[in-house]
């Protein structure tokens, strides 16, 4: 699969995003658990995920990949992920939550739990 920002694949970002939008807590937490078990740096992941969400919002508003870092190969999957009513509202909300999460992680001894709490909140609030 194509590697994205910070060495995470777009598959992971899309799986997490679609799980959050579907309110599927178990699937969203699986993504975090798998990353953790594979030795991924969750701080780096959250930072890369924020970049992904920001690029997604740019795409929603501008309708073109040229304003993003996305490769053409993911456009179909991207269109699916934003094919919801009020997409911009949901994605802006997700950016707010992930920004909060980034700040929370700065002095955090248990990053995994913090990520899980915020992802769970995101699933419930959407």
C-alpha positions in Angstrom: 0.0 0.0 0.0 1.1 3.6 -0.6 2.9 5.1 2.3 1.5 8.5 3.5 2.9 11.2 5.7 5.1 9.9 8.5 5.3 6.4 7.1 1.7 5.5 7.8 -0.4 4.1 5.0 -3.5 5.9 3.8 -5.4 2.6 4.5 -4.9 3.2 8.2 -6.2 6.8 8.0 -9.2 5.8 6.0 -10.1 2.9 8.2 -9.9 5.1 11.3 -11.8 7.9 9.7 -14.6 5.7 8.4 -14.8 4.0 11.8 -15.2 7.3 13.6 -17.8 8.5 11.1 -19.7 5.3 11.5 -19.5 5.5 15.3 -17.8 2.2 15.3 -15.8 2.4 18.5 -14.5 -1.2 18.4 -13.1 -0.8 14.8 -11.6 2.6 15.7 -9.9 1.2 18.8 -8.6 -1.8 16.8 -6.7 0.6 14.5 -5.0 2.2 17.5 -4.3 -1.2 19.2 -2.8 -2.5 15.9 -0.5 0.5 15.6 0.6 0.2 19.2 1.2 -3.5 18.9 3.3 -2.9 15.8 5.5 -0.5 17.7 4.3 2.7 16.0 4.9 6.0 17.6 1.3 7.2 18.5 2.5 10.8 18.9 3.8 10.7 15.3 0.7 8.9 14.2 -1.6 11.6 15.6 0.5 14.3 14.0 0.3 12.5 10.6 -3.5 11.9 11.1 -4.0 15.7 11.7 -2.2 16.4 8.4 -4.4 13.8 6.7 -7.6 15.5 8.1 -6.4 18.9 7.1 -5.7 17.8 3.6 -9.2 16.2 3.5 -10.8 19.5 4.5 -8.8 21.3 1.8 -10.1 18.8 -0.7 -13.7 19.2 0.6 -13.6 23.0 0.1 -11.4 23.2 -3.0 -12.5 20.0 -4.8 -9.1 19.3 -6.2 -6.1 17.1 -5.1 -3.7 19.8 -6.2 -4.1 21.7 -2.9 -3.2 18.5 -0.9 -0.3 16.1 -0.5 -2.5 13.3 -1.6 -1.6 11.0 -4.6 -4.2 10.6 -7.3 -4.5 7.0 -6.5 -6.5 7.7 -3.3 -9.2 10.0 -4.8 -11.8 7.3 -5.1 -11.4 6.4 -1.4 -11.3 10.0 -0.5 -14.6 10.7 -2.2 -16.1 7.8 -0.3 -14.8 9.1 3.0 -16.3 12.6 2.5 -19.5 11.4 0.9 -21.6 12.2 3.9 -24.0 15.1 4.7 -22.2 18.0 6.3 -18.8 16.5 5.6 -17.0 19.7 6.3 -18.7 20.1 9.7 -17.6 16.6 10.8 -14.1 16.9 9.5 -13.6 20.3 11.1 -14.9 18.8 14.4 -12.4 15.9 14.0 -9.5 18.4 13.4 -10.5 20.2 16.6 -10.5 16.9 18.6 -7.2 15.7 17.2 -5.6 19.2 17.8 -6.8 18.8 21.5 -5.4 15.3 21.6 -2.0 16.5 20.3 -1.8 19.1 23.1 -2.9 16.5 25.7 -0.1 14.1 24.6 2.7 16.6 25.3 3.1 15.7 29.0 1.5 12.3 28.8 2.8 9.1 30.4 0.1 6.9 28.9 -0.3 8.1 25.4 -2.2 5.0 24.2 -5.0 5.5 26.8 -5.3 9.2 26.0 -5.6 8.4 22.2 -8.2 5.7 23.0 -10.3 8.1 25.1 -10.4 10.8 22.5 -11.1 8.4 19.6 -14.0 6.9 21.6 -15.4 10.4 22.3 -15.1 11.2 18.6 -17.1 8.0 17.7 -19.8 8.9 20.2 -20.2 12.6 19.3 -20.5 12.1 15.5 
